[in-house]
């Protein structure tokens, strides 16, 4: 009998028949099995007088693999039979066809030809017990399809071999299907795992010993040269992915060319270009949007001047560059540098307060009383020409040394320290401590620790002062502005805080009680700043909401109708999405480069201080590492309490898998 199943065509001896089923001895091994009669084809009936054989290898069949191969006719005989049967469209019985092909009708010959007919040949087709010669057109089609299958199988084998070798790919040598598979792998590496991997691709990955997860696929793609080791998946399909379009860059070039020509409102600006002012920022910062100056009036009054860049001089409301800045919401700060909200040529050129260049600005002046409260203030558009561009280290030296010819910074520091103390008396929280951040230097990660130096504290206090003054002006004018507020918090009792070490441990206990800041159109108190109202206004090159605040102030100055609260609220709501997205990208970027840094320092140990539990059931806690100036999540000993000293080490790290496990031990 002939049997067809998932193993292909098989020969069997019928041992017994009961009802519509047969008991079989299948193959040369005589494997016992029962099969329905409808699945069997009678090849040759036993007609001897002795007992019927129980195995194929027994007489009269004497069937073995070698015997079947030996009796099989040559391919030319099959081809000749095909030619002869073109005149027999109705086909031949199996035994007659075997006789035609081999001039034999015995069971061995029939079995060999039957098995061949059901194999990968294309000349004949077997239906029931009838063999038909395929038409020439079908033959050509089948051969073409078989050739394509062979080519496809060869391509898949080459593809699997390429994945196993894990060498950079030449995309031009890949088929369209393989390029599609590669794109799908890139999507998976980027976290887009909704499209399932097709079976051939899963098989290729399995051959390359790659599991179908994001981290393993990223490692493979890095080896294939199709994924950057420091690629940020969250940047994909965002406004940041490809920078500024050619049209926007062309608009920026036109504005650069017109920056020196007079713009509307320039004639009404107060000329402060003769004033000695300085800008203070990190040494590598190029978009400078604030500066400071000190003035003593003829009447002996001391004025603090805070100058803020005025990008609105060049950027018109709802212009293409304005809409693009609105889509971004703010500049994006990454370990490798800044992705600006405006094209770099503008942001670092005419928009910036560059030393030695006359620049358009908004200038806020403030007089403080003896306690540090605002005694008088004013705001107007101006021209400024910063005298010096200082780094924080330069400014720290001038504050510390206070040379007679350059006492302004030391005096400014004293005034703003008085202001800071005033805020503390109003309930402000001082949570200053060193902050560690990872910077990217090519493929290497470098730790950078920012200390709360006198210059940094002075500049920060000046920016807070400017925000308080503008918020006060907004309150007086009933002006809708993007006010920043924070709900009042209930802090731990003084005795409880006093029992904690000053610094990160105490700060952590306080921060746990604070709510997130909120931006709204109505002035509200800001708890941790100790202010009745506050507006961020000092970074209009880097934050779109600061530019919006400037436009609101300009409308009041020019006696125009400013944006009403409802419209401003809608705009702030539109900005919320891009700002959240930017925050997510920045956090993912910093987390990645932290992992790169820890991978390079995996054999080191650091002293850590336990801060609090994050998930005590998993023994996951938050620790502070002074040497790194970072708060980090780590597996901690059970029963750890705030201020406990621990030793921190890397347990596992893999930046491509977004994996970092730290362990702190007692």
C-alpha positions as CSV (number, residue, x, y, z in Angstrom):
1,X,0.0,0.0,0.0
2,X,1.0,3.6,-0.5
3,X,0.5,6.0,2.4
4,X,0.7,9.8,2.3
5,X,1.2,11.8,5.5
6,X,3.3,14.6,6.9
7,X,6.4,12.5,6.4
8,X,5.8,12.3,2.7
9,X,4.9,9.1,0.6
10,X,5.5,5.9,2.5
11,X,5.1,2.2,1.7
12,X,3.3,-0.2,4.0
13,X,2.1,-3.8,4.2
14,X,-1.5,-4.3,5.2
15,X,-1.7,-6.7,8.1
16,X,-5.4,-6.7,8.6
17,X,-8.6,-4.8,7.6
18,X,-11.5,-4.1,9.9
19,X,-14.4,-2.0,8.9
20,X,-13.0,1.0,7.1
21,X,-9.5,0.9,8.7
22,X,-6.4,-1.0,8.1
23,X,-3.6,-2.2,10.4
24,X,-0.3,-1.4,8.7
25,X,3.4,-2.3,9.0
26,X,5.0,1.0,7.6
27,X,8.4,1.2,6.0
28,X,11.4,-1.0,6.3
29,X,11.1,-0.7,10.1
30,X,7.6,-2.2,10.1
31,X,6.2,0.5,12.3
32,X,2.7,-0.6,13.4
33,X,-0.1,1.9,12.8
34,X,-3.8,2.0,12.0
35,X,-5.0,4.2,9.2
36,X,-8.3,4.9,7.5
37,X,-8.6,3.1,4.1
38,X,-9.4,6.4,2.4
39,X,-5.8,7.5,3.0
40,X,-4.3,4.4,1.4
41,X,-3.6,3.6,-2.3
42,X,-3.3,0.0,-3.4
43,X,0.0,-0.4,-5.3
44,X,0.3,-4.1,-5.7
45,X,-1.9,-6.9,-4.3
46,X,-0.5,-10.1,-2.8
47,X,-1.5,-13.1,-4.8
48,X,0.7,-15.9,-3.4
49,X,-0.5,-19.2,-1.9
50,X,1.6,-18.9,1.2
51,X,0.9,-16.7,4.2
52,X,1.1,-13.0,3.3
53,X,4.3,-11.2,4.3
54,X,4.3,-9.1,7.5
55,X,7.1,-6.7,6.3
56,X,8.2,-5.0,3.1
57,X,11.5,-6.7,3.2
58,X,10.0,-10.1,3.0
59,X,9.2,-12.0,-0.2
60,X,7.6,-11.5,-2.6
61,X,8.2,-7.7,-2.1
62,X,11.8,-7.8,-0.9
63,X,11.6,-4.0,-0.7
64,X,14.5,-1.9,0.7
65,X,15.8,1.6,0.1
66,X,18.7,0.2,-2.0
67,X,16.4,-2.1,-4.0
68,X,14.0,0.8,-4.7
69,X,16.9,2.9,-5.9
70,X,18.3,0.2,-8.1
71,X,15.0,-0.6,-9.9
72,X,14.1,3.1,-10.5
73,X,14.3,3.9,-14.3
74,X,16.6,6.5,-15.6
75,X,15.3,10.1,-15.9
76,X,15.5,9.8,-19.7
77,X,13.0,6.9,-19.5
78,X,10.5,9.1,-17.6
79,X,11.0,11.9,-20.2
80,X,10.4,9.4,-23.1
81,X,7.2,8.2,-21.4
82,X,6.1,11.8,-21.0
83,X,6.5,12.4,-24.7
84,X,4.6,9.3,-25.6
85,X,1.8,10.2,-23.2
86,X,1.1,13.6,-24.8
87,X,-1.3,11.6,-27.0
88,X,-2.9,10.0,-23.9
89,X,-4.6,13.0,-22.2
90,X,-6.8,10.7,-20.1
91,X,-3.7,9.2,-18.5
92,X,-2.7,5.6,-17.6
93,X,-3.3,3.3,-14.7
94,X,-0.4,3.3,-12.3
95,X,0.7,-0.3,-13.2
96,X,0.4,0.5,-17.0
97,X,2.4,3.6,-16.5
98,X,5.1,1.7,-14.7
99,X,5.2,-0.9,-17.5
100,X,5.6,2.0,-20.0
101,X,8.4,3.5,-18.0
102,X,10.3,0.4,-16.9
103,X,8.8,-2.5,-18.8
104,X,8.0,-4.1,-15.5
105,X,4.8,-4.6,-13.4
106,X,6.2,-6.2,-10.2
107,X,5.6,-4.7,-6.8
108,X,9.1,-3.4,-6.4
109,X,9.0,-1.4,-9.7
110,X,5.6,-0.1,-9.0
111,X,6.6,1.0,-5.5
112,X,9.7,2.7,-6.8
113,X,7.9,4.6,-9.5
114,X,5.0,5.5,-7.3
115,X,7.4,7.0,-4.7
116,X,9.2,8.9,-7.5
117,X,5.9,10.2,-8.9
118,X,5.0,11.7,-5.6
119,X,8.4,13.3,-5.2
120,X,9.7,16.7,-6.5
121,X,9.4,15.7,-10.2
122,X,7.3,17.9,-12.6
123,X,6.6,15.6,-15.6
124,X,3.6,13.7,-14.2
125,X,0.8,14.0,-11.7
126,X,-0.9,11.1,-9.9
127,X,-4.6,11.3,-9.2
128,X,-6.1,8.3,-7.3
129,X,-4.5,5.5,-9.3
130,X,-4.2,7.4,-12.6
131,X,-1.0,8.9,-13.9
132,X,-1.3,11.9,-16.2
133,X,1.5,13.7,-18.2
134,X,1.5,17.4,-17.4
135,X,0.9,19.8,-20.3
136,X,4.0,21.5,-21.5
137,X,2.7,24.9,-20.3
138,X,2.2,23.5,-16.8
139,X,5.7,21.9,-17.0
140,X,7.3,25.3,-17.8
141,X,5.4,27.0,-15.0
142,X,6.3,24.4,-12.4
143,X,9.9,24.5,-13.5
144,X,10.0,28.3,-13.3
145,X,8.4,28.1,-9.8
146,X,10.8,25.5,-8.7
147,X,13.7,27.6,-9.9
148,X,12.4,30.6,-8.1
149,X,12.0,28.5,-4.9
150,X,15.5,27.3,-5.3
151,X,16.8,30.9,-5.7
152,X,14.7,32.0,-2.7
153,X,16.0,29.2,-0.6
154,X,19.6,30.0,-1.6
155,X,18.9,33.7,-0.8
156,X,17.5,32.8,2.6
157,X,20.5,30.6,3.3
158,X,22.9,33.5,2.4
159,X,20.8,35.8,4.6
160,X,21.0,33.4,7.5
161,X,24.7,33.1,6.9
162,X,25.1,36.9,6.9
163,X,23.3,37.1,10.2
164,X,25.4,34.3,11.7
165,X,28.6,36.1,10.6
166,X,27.4,39.4,12.2
167,X,29.5,41.5,9.8
168,X,28.5,44.9,8.3
169,X,26.0,44.5,5.5
170,X,26.1,45.9,2.0
171,X,22.4,46.9,1.5
172,X,22.8,46.9,-2.2
173,X,23.4,43.2,-2.2
174,X,20.2,42.5,-0.2
175,X,16.9,41.5,-1.9
176,X,13.8,43.7,-1.4
177,X,12.4,41.1,1.0
178,X,15.6,41.1,3.1
179,X,15.6,44.9,3.2
180,X,12.1,44.8,4.4
181,X,13.1,42.3,7.1
182,X,15.9,44.6,8.1
183,X,13.6,47.5,8.4
184,X,11.3,45.4,10.6
185,X,14.3,44.5,12.8
186,X,15.2,48.2,13.1
187,X,11.6,49.0,14.1
188,X,11.8,46.3,16.8
189,X,15.1,47.7,18.0
190,X,13.4,51.0,18.3
191,X,10.6,49.5,20.4
192,X,8.0,49.2,17.7
193,X,7.2,45.5,18.2
194,X,3.5,45.5,17.1
195,X,4.3,44.0,13.7
196,X,5.1,40.3,14.2
197,X,8.3,38.9,12.7
198,X,7.6,36.6,9.7
199,X,8.6,32.9,10.0
200,X,11.6,33.2,7.6
201,X,13.0,36.1,9.7
202,X,12.4,34.2,13.0
203,X,14.2,31.2,11.5
204,X,17.1,33.4,10.4
205,X,17.3,34.9,13.9
206,X,17.3,31.5,15.4
207,X,20.1,30.4,13.1
208,X,22.1,33.4,14.2
209,X,21.3,32.6,17.9
210,X,19.4,35.8,18.4
211,X,16.3,35.9,20.5
212,X,13.4,38.0,19.3
213,X,13.7,40.8,21.9
214,X,14.7,44.4,21.6
215,X,18.1,44.1,23.3
216,X,19.3,41.0,21.3
217,X,18.1,42.6,18.1
218,X,20.0,45.8,18.9
219,X,23.2,43.9,19.5
220,X,22.8,42.1,16.2
221,X,22.1,45.4,14.3
222,X,25.1,47.1,15.8
223,X,27.3,44.2,14.5
224,X,25.6,44.5,11.1
225,X,26.3,48.2,11.0
226,X,22.6,49.1,10.9
227,X,22.1,50.5,14.4
228,X,24.2,53.1,16.2
229,X,25.3,52.0,19.7
230,X,24.0,55.3,21.1
231,X,20.9,55.6,19.1
232,X,17.9,57.0,21.0
233,X,14.7,55.2,20.0
234,X,12.6,58.0,21.5
235,X,14.0,60.5,19.0
236,X,12.4,58.5,16.1
237,X,9.5,60.2,14.3
238,X,9.9,63.4,16.4
239,X,10.6,67.0,15.3
240,X,14.1,66.4,16.6
241,X,15.0,63.5,14.4
242,X,16.1,65.3,11.2
243,X,16.8,68.8,12.5
244,X,15.4,71.8,10.6
245,X,14.0,71.6,7.1
246,X,15.7,73.3,4.2
247,X,12.9,75.8,4.0
248,X,13.3,76.7,7.7
249,X,17.1,77.0,7.3
250,X,16.5,79.3,4.4
251,X,14.1,81.5,6.6
252,X,16.8,81.6,9.2
253,X,19.4,82.8,6.6
254,X,17.0,85.6,5.6
255,X,16.6,86.7,9.2
256,X,20.4,86.6,9.7
257,X,20.9,88.8,6.7
258,X,18.3,91.3,8.0
259,X,19.4,91.2,11.7
260,X,21.4,94.4,11.4
261,X,18.7,96.4,9.6
262,X,16.1,98.3,11.7
263,X,13.1,96.3,12.8
264,X,9.8,97.6,14.1
265,X,10.1,99.0,17.6
266,X,13.9,99.3,17.5
267,X,13.7,103.1,17.8
268,X,11.8,102.9,21.1
269,X,14.4,100.7,22.8
270,X,16.4,102.1,25.7
271,X,20.1,102.3,24.7
272,X,22.1,100.5,27.5
273,X,24.9,99.5,25.2
274,X,27.3,101.7,27.2
275,X,26.5,99.9,30.4
276,X,29.1,97.5,31.8
277,X,27.3,94.1,31.8
278,X,28.5,90.5,31.8
279,X,27.1,87.2,30.7
280,X,27.8,84.1,32.8
281,X,27.3,80.6,31.6
282,X,29.0,77.3,31.1
283,X,32.2,77.5,29.0
284,X,30.6,75.5,26.1
285,X,27.3,77.4,26.0
286,X,26.8,79.4,22.8
287,X,23.2,80.5,23.0
288,X,23.5,83.2,25.7
289,X,20.0,84.5,26.7
290,X,20.7,86.5,29.9
291,X,23.2,88.9,31.4
292,X,23.7,91.0,34.5
293,X,24.8,94.5,35.4
294,X,25.0,96.7,38.4
295,X,24.2,100.5,38.3
296,X,24.5,103.1,41.0
297,X,22.3,106.1,40.2
298,X,23.3,109.7,40.9
299,X,21.0,109.6,43.9
300,X,23.0,106.6,45.3
301,X,20.4,104.0,44.5
302,X,21.8,100.6,43.5
303,X,20.0,98.9,40.7
304,X,20.4,95.3,39.6
305,X,19.9,94.9,35.9
306,X,18.9,91.6,34.4
307,X,19.1,91.6,30.6
308,X,17.2,88.9,28.7
309,X,17.6,88.1,25.0
310,X,14.7,89.3,22.7
311,X,14.2,86.7,19.9
312,X,10.8,88.2,19.2
313,X,12.6,91.1,17.4
314,X,13.3,88.7,14.5
315,X,10.7,85.9,15.0
316,X,7.2,87.0,14.0
317,X,4.2,85.4,15.7
318,X,2.9,82.4,13.6
319,X,5.8,82.6,11.2
320,X,7.3,79.2,10.1
321,X,10.2,79.5,12.5
322,X,7.8,80.5,15.3
323,X,5.5,77.5,14.6
324,X,8.5,75.2,14.5
325,X,9.7,76.5,17.9
326,X,6.2,76.0,19.3
327,X,6.3,72.4,18.0
328,X,9.5,71.8,19.9
329,X,8.5,73.6,23.0
330,X,12.1,74.1,24.2
331,X,15.6,73.3,23.4
332,X,16.6,69.6,24.0
333,X,19.5,68.9,26.2
334,X,21.4,65.7,25.4
335,X,24.7,64.2,26.7
336,X,26.2,65.0,23.3
337,X,25.0,68.6,23.2
338,X,22.0,70.8,22.7
339,X,19.4,70.5,20.0
340,X,18.2,74.1,19.8
341,X,14.6,75.3,19.6
342,X,15.7,77.8,16.9
343,X,18.2,77.2,14.1
344,X,21.7,77.4,15.5
345,X,22.8,80.3,13.4
346,X,20.0,82.4,14.9
347,X,20.2,81.0,18.4
348,X,24.0,81.6,18.8
349,X,24.0,84.7,16.5
350,X,21.8,87.8,16.6
351,X,19.4,86.3,19.2
352,X,22.2,85.8,21.8
353,X,23.7,88.4,24.1
354,X,27.2,88.2,22.7
355,X,30.0,90.1,24.3
356,X,31.0,93.1,22.2
357,X,27.9,93.0,20.0
358,X,24.9,95.3,20.3
359,X,21.9,93.0,21.0
360,X,18.2,93.5,21.4
361,X,17.0,92.6,25.0
362,X,14.3,92.9,27.6
363,X,15.9,94.6,30.6
364,X,14.6,94.3,34.1
365,X,15.9,96.6,36.8
366,X,15.4,96.0,40.5
367,X,16.1,97.9,43.7
368,X,16.2,95.9,46.9
369,X,15.5,97.2,50.4
370,X,17.6,96.4,53.4
371,X,15.9,93.0,53.9
372,X,16.1,91.9,50.3
373,X,12.5,92.6,49.3
374,X,11.8,94.4,46.0
375,X,11.6,98.1,46.7
376,X,11.2,99.3,43.1
377,X,11.5,97.7,39.7
378,X,10.9,98.3,36.0
379,X,10.9,96.5,32.6
380,X,11.6,97.8,29.1
381,X,13.0,96.8,25.8
382,X,16.6,97.8,25.3
383,X,19.9,97.6,23.5
384,X,22.7,96.0,25.4
385,X,26.4,95.3,24.6
386,X,27.8,92.8,27.1
387,X,31.3,93.8,28.1
388,X,32.5,90.3,29.1
389,X,31.5,86.7,28.5
390,X,32.4,84.8,31.7
391,X,32.4,81.1,32.6
392,X,31.1,80.2,36.0
393,X,34.7,79.6,37.1
394,X,35.8,83.0,35.9
395,X,32.9,84.6,37.8
396,X,33.7,82.7,40.9
397,X,37.2,84.1,40.8
398,X,36.0,87.6,40.5
399,X,33.5,87.2,43.3
400,X,36.1,85.7,45.5
401,X,38.9,88.1,44.8
402,X,36.8,91.2,44.3
403,X,39.5,93.3,42.6
404,X,38.9,97.1,43.0
405,X,38.5,97.6,39.2
406,X,36.0,94.7,39.0
407,X,33.9,94.9,42.1
408,X,30.5,94.7,40.4
409,X,30.2,90.9,40.5
410,X,31.1,90.8,44.2
411,X,28.6,93.5,45.0
412,X,26.0,91.8,42.8
413,X,26.7,88.6,44.7
414,X,26.1,90.3,48.0
415,X,22.8,91.9,46.9
416,X,21.5,88.6,45.5
417,X,22.6,86.7,48.6
418,X,20.5,89.2,50.6
419,X,17.6,88.5,48.3
420,X,18.1,84.7,48.7
421,X,18.0,85.2,52.5
422,X,14.7,87.2,52.1
423,X,13.2,84.3,50.2
424,X,14.2,81.8,52.9
425,X,12.4,83.9,55.5
426,X,9.3,83.7,53.2
427,X,9.6,79.9,53.4
428,X,11.9,79.1,50.4
429,X,13.7,75.8,50.5
430,X,17.4,75.7,49.8
431,X,18.2,72.2,48.4
432,X,21.4,73.1,46.6
433,X,23.9,70.2,46.3
434,X,26.4,69.0,43.7
435,X,24.8,67.4,40.6
436,X,26.5,64.8,38.5
437,X,25.7,64.5,34.8
438,X,27.2,62.3,32.1
439,X,28.5,63.9,29.0
440,X,29.2,62.1,25.7
441,X,32.7,62.4,24.3
442,X,32.4,60.5,21.0
443,X,31.6,56.9,22.1
444,X,33.0,57.5,25.6
445,X,31.0,58.8,28.6
446,X,32.5,61.4,30.9
447,X,31.2,62.3,34.4
448,X,30.7,66.0,35.0
449,X,29.9,67.3,38.5
450,X,28.4,70.8,38.8
451,X,29.0,72.4,42.2
452,X,26.6,75.0,43.6
453,X,29.3,77.7,43.4
454,X,28.8,81.4,44.3
455,X,28.5,82.4,40.7
456,X,25.9,79.7,39.9
457,X,23.9,80.6,43.0
458,X,24.1,84.3,42.1
459,X,22.9,83.7,38.5
460,X,20.1,81.4,39.7
461,X,18.9,84.0,42.2
462,X,19.0,86.7,39.6
463,X,16.8,84.6,37.3
464,X,14.3,83.9,40.1
465,X,14.3,87.6,40.9
466,X,13.5,88.5,37.3
467,X,10.6,85.9,37.3
468,X,9.2,87.4,40.6
469,X,9.3,91.0,39.1
470,X,7.5,90.0,35.9
471,X,5.0,88.0,37.9
472,X,4.3,91.1,40.1
473,X,3.9,93.2,37.0
474,X,1.5,90.6,35.6
475,X,-0.6,90.7,38.8
476,X,-0.7,94.5,38.7
477,X,-1.8,94.5,35.1
478,X,-4.2,91.5,35.4
479,X,-2.1,90.0,32.6
480,X,-2.4,86.4,31.6
481,X,1.2,84.9,31.7
482,X,2.6,81.4,32.0
483,X,2.8,81.5,35.8
484,X,4.7,78.7,37.5
485,X,3.3,77.6,40.8
486,X,3.7,74.8,43.4
487,X,1.2,73.7,46.0
488,X,2.0,74.2,49.7
489,X,3.6,71.1,51.1
490,X,3.5,69.7,54.6
491,X,7.1,69.0,55.5
492,X,8.4,66.5,58.1
493,X,8.6,68.0,61.7
494,X,11.7,70.1,62.4
495,X,13.0,67.6,64.9
496,X,12.7,64.8,62.4
497,X,14.6,66.8,59.8
498,X,17.2,67.9,62.3
499,X,17.9,64.2,63.1
500,X,18.9,63.6,59.5
501,X,22.3,64.5,58.2
502,X,22.3,67.8,56.3
503,X,22.6,67.5,52.5
504,X,21.2,64.7,50.3
505,X,19.6,62.7,53.1
506,X,17.7,65.6,54.5
507,X,16.9,67.0,51.0
508,X,15.5,63.6,50.0
509,X,13.1,63.7,53.0
510,X,11.9,67.1,52.0
511,X,11.6,66.4,48.2
512,X,9.3,63.5,49.0
513,X,6.8,65.9,50.3
514,X,6.8,68.4,47.4
515,X,4.4,68.3,44.5
516,X,5.3,68.9,40.9
517,X,5.3,72.5,39.6
518,X,2.3,73.6,37.6
519,X,2.0,76.2,34.8
520,X,-1.2,78.2,34.6
521,X,-2.6,81.6,33.5
522,X,-3.3,82.9,37.0
523,X,-0.7,83.9,39.6
524,X,-0.4,81.4,42.4
525,X,2.2,80.9,45.1
526,X,5.3,78.9,44.5
527,X,6.0,77.0,47.7
528,X,9.7,75.9,47.3
529,X,10.7,79.3,45.9
530,X,8.9,81.2,48.7
531,X,7.2,83.6,46.2
532,X,3.6,84.7,45.9
533,X,3.9,84.4,42.1
534,X,6.6,83.5,39.6
535,X,7.1,83.4,35.8
536,X,9.9,81.9,33.9
537,X,11.1,84.6,31.5
538,X,14.9,84.5,31.2
539,X,15.4,81.8,28.5
540,X,13.3,82.8,25.5
541,X,15.9,81.3,23.1
542,X,15.5,77.9,24.8
543,X,11.9,77.9,26.2
544,X,8.9,78.9,24.0
545,X,6.8,79.8,27.0
546,X,9.3,82.5,27.9
547,X,8.9,84.0,24.4
548,X,5.1,83.9,24.9
549,X,5.6,85.9,28.1
550,X,7.6,88.5,26.3
551,X,4.9,88.9,23.7
552,X,2.3,89.4,26.4
553,X,4.4,92.1,28.0
554,X,5.0,93.7,24.7
555,X,1.3,93.9,24.0
556,X,0.8,95.8,27.3
557,X,3.7,98.2,26.5
558,X,2.3,98.9,23.1
559,X,-1.3,99.3,24.4
560,X,-2.5,96.3,22.3
561,X,-4.8,93.6,23.4
562,X,-2.7,90.7,24.8
563,X,-3.7,87.1,24.5
564,X,-6.7,86.3,26.8
565,X,-6.3,83.7,29.5
566,X,-8.4,81.1,27.7
567,X,-6.3,81.3,24.5
568,X,-3.0,81.3,26.6
569,X,-4.3,78.2,28.5
570,X,-4.9,76.5,25.1
571,X,-1.4,77.4,23.9
572,X,0.2,76.1,27.2
573,X,-1.8,72.9,26.8
574,X,-0.4,72.5,23.3
575,X,3.1,73.0,24.6
576,X,2.6,70.4,27.3
577,X,3.0,67.4,24.9
578,X,6.3,68.6,23.3
579,X,7.7,69.5,26.7
580,X,6.9,66.0,28.1
581,X,8.3,64.4,25.0
582,X,11.5,66.4,25.4
583,X,11.8,65.5,29.0
584,X,11.4,61.8,28.2
585,X,14.0,62.0,25.5
586,X,16.5,63.8,27.8
587,X,15.9,61.2,30.6
588,X,16.4,58.3,28.2
589,X,19.5,59.9,26.8
590,X,21.0,60.5,30.3
591,X,20.0,57.0,31.4
592,X,21.7,55.5,28.4
593,X,25.0,57.4,28.9
594,X,24.9,56.5,32.6
595,X,24.8,52.9,31.5
596,X,27.7,53.5,29.1
597,X,29.7,55.1,32.0
598,X,29.0,52.3,34.4
599,X,29.9,49.7,31.8
600,X,33.3,51.3,31.6
601,X,33.7,51.4,35.4
602,X,32.0,48.1,36.2
603,X,34.9,46.9,38.4
604,X,34.8,49.9,40.7
605,X,33.1,50.3,44.1
606,X,31.6,53.5,45.6
607,X,30.5,54.5,49.0
608,X,26.8,55.2,49.0
609,X,24.3,56.6,51.5
610,X,20.9,55.1,51.8
611,X,18.1,57.7,51.2
612,X,14.8,55.8,51.1
613,X,13.0,52.8,49.8
614,X,11.5,52.7,46.3
615,X,10.1,49.2,46.3
616,X,10.9,47.5,49.6
617,X,9.3,44.3,48.5
618,X,11.9,44.0,45.8
619,X,14.6,45.5,48.1
620,X,15.0,48.4,45.6
621,X,16.1,51.6,47.3
622,X,17.5,55.0,46.4
623,X,21.1,55.8,47.4
624,X,23.3,58.8,47.1
625,X,26.9,58.6,45.9
626,X,28.9,61.6,46.8
627,X,31.8,60.7,44.4
628,X,29.3,60.7,41.5
629,X,26.9,63.4,42.9
630,X,24.0,61.2,41.9
631,X,21.0,59.6,43.4
632,X,20.7,56.0,42.0
633,X,18.3,53.1,42.4
634,X,20.0,50.0,43.7
635,X,19.3,46.7,45.4
636,X,19.8,47.4,49.1
637,X,20.1,45.3,52.3
638,X,16.8,44.6,54.0
639,X,16.2,46.9,57.0
640,X,18.3,49.8,55.5
641,X,17.5,53.2,57.0
642,X,18.2,56.8,55.8
643,X,21.9,57.7,56.2
644,X,23.1,54.1,56.4
645,X,26.5,53.8,54.7
646,X,26.7,51.1,51.9
647,X,29.1,49.9,49.3
648,X,27.7,50.2,45.7
649,X,28.8,48.1,42.8
650,X,27.6,47.2,39.3
651,X,25.7,43.9,39.2
652,X,24.8,44.0,35.5
653,X,24.9,46.6,32.8
654,X,24.1,46.5,29.1
655,X,23.4,49.9,27.4
656,X,21.9,48.3,24.3
657,X,19.4,46.4,26.5
658,X,18.7,49.6,28.6
659,X,19.9,47.6,31.6
660,X,21.6,48.7,34.7
661,X,21.4,46.9,38.0
662,X,23.3,48.2,40.9
663,X,23.8,46.4,44.2
664,X,24.5,48.1,47.6
665,X,25.8,46.1,50.4
666,X,26.4,46.9,54.1
